[in-house]
Amino acid sequence: MTVAGRLAARSAAGWSRLRDSLPAILRITVTAAAAYAFARFVVGHHEPLIAAIVAITALGFVRDARPVRVFETVVAMTLGIALAEVLLVGFGQGVPQFAVALALTLAVARLVSANAAFAIAAAVQCTLVMLVPAPEGGPFVRTIDAAVGGAFALAATAIIPRDPRRASMREGRRLIAEHVAVLGELAEALRSGSTELAGQALSRARATQPLVENWTASVDSGLAVARISPLVRGSRFDLERQRVMLAGLDLATRNLRIIARRIEWVLRDGRPRPEVADVHARIAVAVGLLADSLRDVSQQPVARQAFAEITRHLDPVAILPDGSVGDRNTITALRPYLIDLLTSTGLALDDARSLLPSD
């Protein structure tokens, strides 16, 4: 890719990222401003910076917007602030006092939670309290501000939730798009007998695990928000359907790596295998239908029928009557992959297996 092409790709990715982040930007801005205004004009604190900081940090741009994650972040930050203020009252400010307070905060945070981010959030707030001059109002003003910011962040999670379907659907389509791309590259490699193309497809297949994890986090987060927020409760059906799809595609993604690894090994002789390539190309088309079903549930049975038709004819001997054992194994390796894809459409495992041709 040329320099201009790379710059254009980065620019497009940046605008896409901004577009996807606009709802979160709005929610963070409104929540932080509201928390600051409440602490200043209702509670009467002169400079309640902590209220805004806690609200911003607790919400953030993370994929995992579950209320329990927001609550955990709020607790961590409030803990760090409270511990620091206790030590500040008892021993005053200074480098030794800061070192003691930071070490104690990290120790307590690690004792309370196994999440490393919990300890870091507490430590950052401890540092802010120990090193920044205290506001007017006496001790524990900042602890109260932290509680205000945390309360507003939790309220925003329920009252101004992110659209859980939109985020999870985007992550799901990214994973499925990678399946289509890998299958297409494998089909091209099989038609040309290129081990280089097969190696590229294998590398791409090996890089899919973060996509599975991102989709998992988005679905789990969306379901948690939908359970408490009346505004997005209607999303639960689609999210539960995505959870079923994700379970099948998680297994299918692992099998895709096995398929790519086997093909890369088989193609080391440089011989084209057009019959095997055709099978992979047909599967890629069917997987594209699965991507469409994320947005349109009526496409789910269409995708299931497409997978079922391929599975019924997935007979290595029939496809490669004169093929070697190694070539036939490339077809056999597709069987568990197709079963996983069928279960991702909601078909029971036993029903999916019954579609395989008899050996």
C-alpha positions in Angstrom: 0.0 0.0 0.0 1.3 3.5 -0.9 1.8 6.3 1.7 -1.3 8.1 0.4 -3.3 4.9 0.7 -2.1 4.3 4.3 -3.0 7.9 5.1 -6.4 7.6 3.5 -7.0 4.3 5.4 -6.0 6.0 8.7 -8.3 8.9 8.0 -11.2 6.7 7.2 -10.6 4.7 10.4 -10.4 7.8 12.4 -13.7 9.2 11.1 -15.3 5.8 11.7 -14.0 5.7 15.2 -15.3 9.2 15.9 -18.7 8.4 14.5 -19.0 5.3 16.7 -17.8 7.3 19.8 -20.3 10.2 19.5 -22.9 8.6 21.8 -20.3 7.9 24.4 -18.8 11.4 24.1 -22.3 12.9 24.7 -22.9 10.6 27.7 -19.6 11.4 29.3 -19.9 15.1 28.7 -23.4 15.4 30.1 -22.6 13.2 33.1 -19.4 14.9 34.1 -20.9 18.4 33.7 -24.0 17.3 35.8 -21.8 15.8 38.5 -19.7 18.9 38.7 -22.7 21.2 38.8 -24.4 19.1 41.5 -21.3 19.0 43.7 -20.8 22.8 43.3 -24.2 24.3 43.4 -26.2 21.7 45.5 -23.6 20.3 47.8 -21.8 23.6 47.9 -18.2 22.6 47.2 -16.0 25.3 45.7 -13.9 23.3 43.2 -15.4 19.7 42.9 -13.0 18.6 40.2 -13.0 15.0 41.6 -16.7 14.7 40.9 -16.1 15.3 37.2 -13.0 13.2 37.1 -14.6 10.2 38.7 -17.6 10.4 36.3 -15.4 10.6 33.2 -13.1 7.8 34.3 -15.9 5.5 35.4 -17.8 5.8 32.1 -14.8 6.0 29.7 -14.7 4.5 26.1 -14.3 0.9 27.1 -16.4 -1.8 25.4 -17.4 -3.3 28.8 -20.0 -0.8 30.0 -21.6 -3.2 32.5 -22.9 -1.5 35.6 -20.7 -3.8 37.7 -17.6 -2.5 35.9 -18.7 1.1 36.4 -19.4 0.4 40.0 -16.0 -1.3 40.5 -14.2 1.7 39.0 -16.1 4.1 41.2 -15.3 2.0 44.3 -11.6 1.9 43.4 -11.4 5.7 42.9 -13.3 6.5 46.0 -11.2 4.1 48.0 -8.0 5.7 46.8 -9.3 9.2 47.7 -10.6 8.2 51.1 -7.4 6.4 52.1 -5.3 9.4 51.0 -7.5 11.9 52.8 -7.2 9.9 56.0 -3.4 9.9 55.8 -3.4 13.5 54.8 -5.3 14.5 57.9 -3.0 12.3 60.1 0.4 13.1 58.6 0.1 16.0 56.3 1.6 16.5 52.8 5.1 15.6 51.6 7.1 13.1 49.6 7.4 10.5 52.4 3.7 10.8 53.2 2.8 10.4 49.5 5.0 7.3 49.2 3.4 5.7 52.2 -0.1 6.6 51.0 0.5 5.3 47.5 2.0 2.0 48.7 -0.9 1.5 51.2 -3.5 2.3 48.6 -2.0 -0.2 46.1 -1.8 -2.9 48.8 -5.4 -2.4 50.0 -6.7 -2.3 46.4 -4.9 -5.5 45.4 -6.2 -7.1 48.6 -9.8 -6.1 47.7 -9.8 -6.9 44.0 -8.0 -9.1 41.6 -8.5 -6.6 38.8 -5.2 -4.7 38.2 -7.1 -1.7 36.8 -8.9 -1.4 40.1 -5.6 -0.8 41.9 -4.3 1.7 39.3 -7.5 3.7 39.5 -7.2 3.9 43.2 -3.5 4.8 43.0 -4.2 7.7 40.5 -6.8 9.2 42.8 -4.5 8.8 45.8 -1.8 10.7 43.9 -4.2 13.5 43.0 -5.3 13.9 46.6 -1.8 13.8 48.1 0.0 16.1 45.7 -2.7 18.7 44.7 -3.6 21.4 47.3 -6.8 20.6 49.2 -9.9 22.6 48.2 -11.9 24.7 50.7 -14.3 22.9 53.0 -12.1 20.8 55.2 -11.2 17.1 55.2 -13.1 14.5 53.1 -14.6 17.0 50.7 -13.0 15.1 47.8 -14.3 11.8 49.1 -17.8 13.3 48.9 -17.2 14.6 45.4 -16.0 11.1 44.4 -19.3 9.7 45.7 -21.2 12.3 43.7 -19.3 11.6 40.5 -19.7 7.8 41.0 -23.5 8.1 41.6 -23.9 10.2 38.4 -21.9 7.7 36.4 -24.0 4.8 37.7 -27.2 6.7 37.0 -26.0 7.5 33.5 -25.4 3.8 32.8 -29.1 3.1 33.4 -30.6 6.4 32.2 -28.4 7.2 29.2 -27.1 3.8 28.2 -25.2 3.0 25.1 -27.1 1.2 22.3 -26.0 -2.3 23.2 -27.2 -3.8 19.9 -25.2 -1.4 17.8 -21.9 -2.0 19.5 -22.2 -5.8 19.7 -23.5 -6.0 16.1 -20.5 -4.1 14.9 -18.1 -6.4 16.7 -19.9 -9.5 15.4 -19.8 -8.3 11.8 -16.0 -7.6 12.2 -15.4 -11.2 13.3 -17.6 -12.7 10.6 -16.0 -10.5 8.0 -12.6 -12.0 8.9 -14.0 -15.5 8.4 -15.2 -14.5 4.9 -11.8 -12.9 4.2 -9.8 -15.9 5.4 -12.0 -18.4 3.5 -11.6 -16.3 0.4 -7.8 -16.2 0.7 -7.7 -19.9 1.3 -9.8 -20.5 -1.8 -7.5 -18.3 -3.8 -4.5 -20.1 -2.4 -6.0 -23.5 -3.3 -6.8 -22.5 -6.8 -3.3 -21.2 -7.5 -1.4 -23.7 -5.3 0.3 -20.7 -3.6 1.7 -21.6 -0.2 2.5 -17.8 0.3 -1.2 -16.9 0.0 -2.1 -19.8 2.4 0.5 -18.5 4.9 -1.1 -15.0 4.7 -4.5 -16.6 5.4 -3.1 -18.5 8.3 -1.6 -15.4 9.8 -4.9 -13.6 9.4 -6.8 -16.5 11.0 -4.4 -16.5 14.0 -5.1 -12.9 14.6 -8.9 -13.4 15.1 -8.9 -14.1 18.9 -9.2 -10.4 19.9 -12.2 -10.1 17.7 -13.9 -12.9 19.6 -13.0 -11.3 22.9 -14.3 -7.9 21.8 -17.6 -9.4 20.7 -17.9 -11.3 23.9 -17.3 -8.2 26.0 -19.9 -6.2 23.9 -22.6 -8.9 24.2 -22.0 -9.4 28.0 -22.0 -5.7 28.6 -25.1 -5.1 26.5 -27.1 -7.8 28.3 -26.1 -6.4 31.7 -27.2 -2.9 30.7 -30.4 -4.2 29.1 -31.4 -5.9 32.4 -31.4 -2.6 34.4 -32.2 0.1 31.8 -35.9 0.3 30.7 -34.7 2.3 27.6 -32.9 -0.7 26.1 -34.7 -3.6 27.6 -36.1 -4.5 24.2 -32.5 -5.2 23.0 -32.4 -8.4 25.1 -33.8 -10.7 22.3 -31.2 -9.6 19.8 -28.4 -9.8 22.3 -29.4 -13.3 23.5 -29.5 -14.3 19.8 -26.0 -12.9 19.4 -24.8 -14.8 22.4 -25.9 -18.1 20.7 -24.3 -17.0 17.5 -21.1 -16.0 19.3 -20.9 -19.4 21.1 -20.9 -21.2 17.7 -18.5 -18.8 16.1 -16.1 -18.9 18.9 -15.6 -22.6 18.2 -15.7 -22.0 14.5 -12.9 -19.5 14.8 -10.7 -22.0 16.5 -11.5 -24.6 13.8 -10.8 -22.0 11.1 -7.2 -21.7 12.3 -6.8 -25.5 12.1 -8.2 -25.5 8.5 -5.8 -22.7 7.5 -2.8 -24.5 9.1 -3.7 -27.8 7.3 -4.1 -26.1 3.9 -0.8 -24.2 4.3 0.9 -27.5 5.0 -0.8 -29.3 2.1 0.0 -26.6 -0.4 3.8 -26.9 0.1 3.9 -29.1 -3.0 2.6 -26.1 -5.0 -0.2 -28.1 -6.7 -3.5 -26.3 -7.3 -6.6 -27.9 -5.8 -9.6 -26.3 -7.5 -12.2 -28.7 -6.1 -11.3 -27.9 -2.6 -11.1 -24.2 -3.4 -14.7 -24.3 -4.6 -15.9 -25.7 -1.3 -14.2 -23.0 0.6 -15.7 -20.3 -1.7 -19.2 -21.7 -1.2 -18.7 -21.6 2.6 -17.5 -18.0 2.4 -20.8 -17.0 0.6 -22.8 -18.8 3.3 -20.9 -17.1 6.1 -21.7 -13.7 4.4 -25.4 -14.6 4.8 -24.7 -15.2 8.5 -23.3 -11.6 8.7 -26.6 -10.3 7.2 -28.6 -12.2 9.8 -27.0 -10.1 12.6 -29.0 -7.1 11.2 -31.9 -9.0 9.7 -33.1 -12.0 11.7 -35.0 -13.3 8.6 -31.6 -14.1 7.1 -30.8 -16.6 9.8 -32.8 -19.5 8.4 -31.4 -18.7 5.0 -27.8 -18.9 6.3 -28.7 -22.2 8.1 -30.1 -23.7 5.0 -26.9 -22.7 3.0 -24.7 -24.3 5.7 -26.9 -27.4 5.8 -26.7 -27.9 2.0 -22.9 -27.7 2.0 -22.7 -30.0 5.0 -24.9 -32.7 3.4 -22.4 -32.9 0.5 -19.2 -32.7 2.5 -18.0 -36.1 1.5 -14.3 -36.2 0.9 -14.5 -39.3 -1.4 -17.3 -37.8 -3.5 -15.5 -34.4 -3.8 -12.1 -35.9 -4.5 -12.6 -39.4 -5.9 -8.9 -39.6 -7.0 -7.5 -37.4 -4.2 -4.8 -38.4 -1.8 -5.4 -38.9 1.9 -3.9 -35.4 2.6 -6.2 -33.7 0.2 -9.3 -35.5 1.5 -8.3 -34.4 5.0 -8.7 -30.8 3.9 -12.4 -31.6 3.3 -12.7 -33.6 6.5 -11.3 -30.7 8.5 -14.3 -28.6 7.3 -16.8 -30.8 9.0 -16.4 -29.5 12.6 -16.3 -26.0 11.2 -19.6 -26.4 9.4 -21.1 -27.9 12.5 -20.1 -24.9 14.6 -21.5 -22.6 11.9 -24.8 -24.4 12.0 -25.0 -24.2 15.8 -24.3 -20.4 15.5 -27.6 -20.2 13.6 -29.4 -21.8 16.6 -29.5 -25.4 15.3 -29.1 -28.0 18.0 -25.7 -29.8 18.0 -27.2 -33.3 17.4 -29.3 -32.0 14.5 -26.3 -30.3 12.9 -24.2 -33.5 13.2 -27.1 -35.6 11.6 -26.6 -33.6 8.4 -23.1 -35.0 7.8 -23.0 -37.6 5.1 -22.3 -41.2 6.2 -18.6 -42.3 6.0 
